[in-house]
Each structure stands twice: as structure tokens, then as C-alpha cells.
Amino acid sequence: MKTKLKTIELITFVALFAAVALATPRVCRAGQAAASPSPTPEVEEEKKSRFSGEVGTALTNAYIFNGLVQDKDTFIVQPYLTLNLMLYEGEGFINDVSFTLPLWASIHDINIPRPQNGNSSLKEWYEFDISPGFSFTFVKNWSFTISDYIYTSPGDYFDTSHNLSLALEFDDSDLLGAFALHPHFYFQQELSGHAGLAFKDGVPFASDAPEAQYYEIGIAPSYTFAEKSTYPVTATLPTAAGFGSNGFYGQGFGYFSTGLEVSLPLAFIPSSYGTWTTSVSGKYYRLGSTSSFYTNFSDPDQGVVAWTLGAEF
């Protein structure tokens, strides 16, 4: 059994993420109070920062990655930080281009087998992901992101994996209004290492398995109650299905998931500290046969609950 994760370690880690983000120089964005009552366009342009991002953390009872159960029935903290640098803005076909740097970690009160290599002193630090890339907005409502999604395990639970990641999203609010579905399509191609089950000739976890592919389609319809109030409540129904090549899952179907997320803005926090939001969510997973069997959790029906606190800046 793993040593219990000390509270001070969690606080220190989360504080580090928050400190980096909140220490990032910020200037007034367009729409915020300006120094003079009638600023010129040039002054407004200077006040709009090219840097933005988000920071926060989630507390959850389980970690399911692309339909593969990593850990469950334990205490898991998942801090995150995303930094964005606007490179281009325009009114043509392409509306903006940004460099984006998402960082994400998963820290566990370990309830899984001992690390793969067994040499790390960071036993509770199950995963750390970094995915530098570029994001494009075009025709106003479409967005496309290309990145190198790098999965690492400071605790030595799995080998590092590099993946070509493509994400296509569409904001259909202008078309469907309150009934917008916000569809997305994600694709990942393993470049080195394996993010999936590494099947070869029907055998999982093969060291010489070929690089595999992962596909995901999903929607996230939402509705905001009391939209004009100080504390509007937004309910979202994220629903997705994951598929993969035979090398990723050992079969085509990986999982289906759906759930409910309820979020609330923390309007009492001054805007100079960012735009803060808190949310609670519950999600149901129906796993494919290989997805559940080869992750040591044979039940194909899984549930995940989470509480998240985060800010945009």
C-alpha cells in the first residue's frame, strides 16, 4: 500500500499552480474600466493583453482516461494551468491564432499497484501532462487546435507517451440558441510510447505494439438559469463516445459517457483576481469489454463525481 498523501503536499502543489498563473502580468481587457472616460482606440488596444489563461483544481473519486480506468475509490486532486499567447487577430477567414500551453496533473492517495519502475520518490504524483500547441479560430464559430500531447508519470506508473492531438470544435449558439449542442471531434495519433492498451496480435501491453489512434465525438448542451442575475447557474450535459484502432483498445469501441455539470460564478471575488467559477459534476461511463477488463476494474459501469474551483484571467 502507498503512503498516505500528506495535506501539506497537496496544498503546496496547488498553491504552486495558482501562484504561477496569478503572477502572470495582467492588464485591463477591452470592456473593463479604463483610466479615462473616453479612451481612444489606440489606448484600448494597448490595454488588451495578449496573455490569457485559466488555473484551478478538481477533487474527484476516480480518474478515467479515454475510457481506461486509472484509479478509483480514492482521494484524487487534479490541478491545472493553461497559458495562452495571442499571436494574431483579424476579421478574415481566420479570426485569431494563439499559442497554448496546458499543464495538468493527477495526484492520488494511491490505490493502485506499485509503480512500473519503482524508483521514483514521487509515489503520489500519478500523472503530469503538457500539451504545447496552436489554436485557430476561423469563420468566428469554429476552432481547431493542434498539439503534442505528452503524457508523463513522475511516479513511474507508465512510460512517457507523445501524441499528435487534433481538436475540432463548433459553437452553434448562433444557429440553435438555447438548444446549441457545442459538438466536438478529437483525434490522437500515438507518436512514441503508448497512451492506449498497446495491443498486438490480441495481446495487450506489448512493448513492440504499433502506434495506435484514438477518436472521440461528443456534445455539451447547456442552459443558464437566471442569466441576468449576479449568480447565474449553468447546467451542462457533456456526452461523448470514444473509439480507437485495434492497437488502442483491442477493439473499436472504447466507452460512452454522459453526465451533468452545474457551475456557478463566484462574483464576490474582485475581477482583478480573475473570473472565478465553481462547479460540481457527476458522470456515468459505459466501458467497452477490453477497456474494463484490462484496467483491473472489471465492472463496465463506472461513476465519477468531482468538485472544481477555477479562474480565467
SVG drawing of the C-alpha trace seen along z (x, -y; Angstrom):
<svg xmlns="http://www.w3.org/2000/svg" viewBox="-34 -61 49 73">
<polyline fill="none" stroke="black" stroke-width="0.4" points="0.0,0.0 1.1,-3.5 1.9,-6.1 -1.0,-8.5 -0.7,-11.8 0.0,-14.5 -2.3,-17.5 0.7,-19.9 1.9,-18.3 -1.5,-18.9 -1.7,-22.5 1.9,-23.2 1.3,-21.7 -2.0,-23.5 -0.6,-26.8 2.4,-26.5 0.0,-26.2 -2.1,-29.2 0.9,-31.3 2.4,-30.9 -0.9,-31.9 -1.8,-34.8 1.7,-36.2 1.4,-36.5 1.3,-40.2 -2.2,-41.3 -3.6,-44.5 -7.2,-45.6 -9.0,-43.8 -11.4,-45.6 -14.7,-46.1 -13.2,-46.7 -13.0,-50.1 -10.5,-52.3 -8.2,-55.1 -10.1,-57.8 -13.8,-58.1 -13.3,-58.3 -10.2,-56.3 -9.0,-56.4 -8.9,-53.1 -5.1,-53.1 -5.4,-53.2 -7.9,-50.4 -5.7,-48.3 -2.8,-48.8 -4.9,-47.8 -5.9,-44.5 -3.4,-41.8 -2.2,-39.2 -1.8,-36.8 -4.7,-34.9 -5.3,-31.6 -7.0,-29.6 -6.0,-27.9 -7.8,-25.7 -8.1,-22.3 -10.6,-19.4 -11.2,-16.9 -12.6,-13.6 -13.1,-10.0 -11.8,-8.4 -9.7,-9.0 -10.9,-7.6 -8.7,-8.4 -10.3,-7.9 -12.4,-5.1 -9.5,-3.4 -9.8,-3.4 -6.6,-4.6 -7.7,-4.7 -10.9,-4.8 -12.5,-4.8 -9.7,-7.0 -8.8,-10.7 -7.6,-12.4 -6.5,-16.0 -6.2,-17.3 -4.7,-20.8 -4.4,-22.5 -2.9,-25.6 -3.3,-26.9 -1.4,-29.8 -2.4,-31.4 -0.5,-33.9 -2.5,-35.6 -0.4,-35.7 -2.9,-37.1 -6.3,-38.7 -8.2,-39.5 -11.6,-39.8 -11.0,-37.4 -11.4,-33.7 -9.0,-33.1 -10.1,-35.2 -7.3,-34.5 -4.2,-32.3 -2.8,-31.5 0.0,-29.6 -1.4,-27.5 0.4,-25.7 -1.9,-23.5 -0.5,-21.8 -2.4,-19.1 -1.6,-16.8 -3.3,-14.0 -2.2,-13.3 -3.5,-10.3 -3.9,-8.8 -2.6,-5.7 -5.0,-2.7 -3.3,-1.1 -0.3,1.4 3.2,0.3 4.9,-1.9 6.2,-0.3 9.8,-1.1 9.6,-1.5 12.4,-4.1 10.5,-7.4 10.2,-9.2 7.0,-10.9 4.7,-8.0 1.5,-10.0 2.2,-12.0 0.5,-9.7 0.5,-11.8 1.7,-15.1 0.6,-16.2 1.8,-19.0 0.4,-19.7 2.0,-22.7 0.3,-23.6 -1.5,-26.2 -5.2,-27.1 -7.0,-28.7 -10.5,-30.3 -12.0,-30.6 -15.3,-31.7 -16.0,-33.0 -17.6,-29.9 -15.1,-27.1 -11.9,-26.3 -9.1,-24.0 -6.2,-23.0 -3.1,-21.0 -0.7,-20.0 1.9,-17.5 0.0,-15.8 2.7,-14.5 1.7,-12.0 4.2,-11.5 4.2,-9.8 6.5,-11.4 5.6,-8.4 6.8,-5.9 3.4,-4.3 3.7,-4.3 6.2,-5.3 6.1,-8.8 3.9,-9.0 3.9,-11.7 0.8,-12.0 -0.3,-14.2 -3.6,-15.7 -6.2,-17.4 -9.3,-19.0 -12.2,-20.5 -15.0,-22.3 -18.0,-24.3 -20.0,-26.9 -23.5,-26.5 -25.1,-29.1 -25.9,-31.5 -27.8,-28.7 -29.6,-26.9 -29.6,-29.4 -30.6,-27.8 -30.6,-24.4 -27.0,-24.6 -25.1,-21.3 -21.5,-22.5 -20.2,-19.5 -16.5,-18.4 -14.3,-15.9 -10.9,-14.8 -8.2,-12.7 -4.9,-11.4 -2.2,-9.6 0.5,-7.9 3.9,-9.1 6.1,-7.4 5.1,-5.3 1.5,-4.2 -1.5,-6.1 -3.8,-3.1 -3.6,0.6 -0.9,1.3 -2.5,4.4 -0.5,6.5 -1.9,9.8 -4.6,9.8 -2.1,9.3 -2.2,6.1 0.7,4.1 3.1,5.4 6.3,3.4 6.6,3.6 2.9,2.8 2.4,0.4 1.4,-3.2 -2.4,-3.4 -5.2,-6.0 -7.9,-7.4 -11.2,-9.1 -13.8,-10.9 -17.1,-12.6 -19.2,-14.5 -21.6,-17.3 -22.1,-19.5 -25.6,-21.2 -26.1,-23.7 -28.7,-26.0 -28.2,-29.0 -30.8,-29.8 -31.3,-33.4 -28.8,-34.5 -29.0,-38.2 -28.6,-37.7 -25.3,-38.1 -25.1,-34.4 -26.5,-32.6 -26.4,-28.8 -25.4,-26.9 -26.3,-23.2 -24.3,-21.3 -24.8,-17.7 -21.4,-16.6 -21.8,-13.4 -19.1,-11.6 -18.1,-8.3 -14.5,-7.1 -13.3,-4.7 -9.8,-3.5 -7.8,-1.3 -7.3,2.3 -4.0,1.3 -5.6,-1.3 -8.5,0.7 -8.1,4.2 -11.5,3.4 -13.2,0.4 -15.5,-0.7 -13.8,-2.2 -16.5,-3.9 -19.7,-6.0 -20.1,-8.7 -22.8,-11.2 -23.5,-13.3 -24.4,-16.6 -22.2,-19.5 -23.6,-22.5 -21.5,-25.6 -21.8,-28.9 -19.7,-32.1 -18.0,-33.5 -19.0,-37.1 -17.9,-38.2 -14.2,-37.8 -12.9,-41.1 -12.4,-40.8 -8.7,-41.9 -8.1,-38.4 -9.7,-36.8 -13.1,-35.4 -13.7,-32.6 -16.2,-29.7 -17.0,-26.6 -18.8,-23.5 -19.9,-20.0 -20.3,-17.2 -21.4,-13.6 -20.6,-11.4 -21.5,-7.8 -19.3,-5.6 -20.2,-2.5 -16.8,-0.9 -16.0,1.5 -15.1,5.1 -11.4,4.6 -11.4,1.1 -12.8,2.5 -11.1,5.9 -7.5,4.8 -7.5,1.9 -8.1,4.2 -11.6,2.8 -13.9,5.4 -17.2,3.6 -18.1,1.9 -20.4,-0.6 -18.4,-3.3 -19.3,-6.6 -17.2,-9.7 -18.0,-12.7 -16.0,-15.9 -15.8,-19.4 -13.9,-22.0 -12.7,-25.5 -11.0,-27.6 -10.4,-31.1 -9.9,-32.6 -7.5,-35.5"/>
</svg>
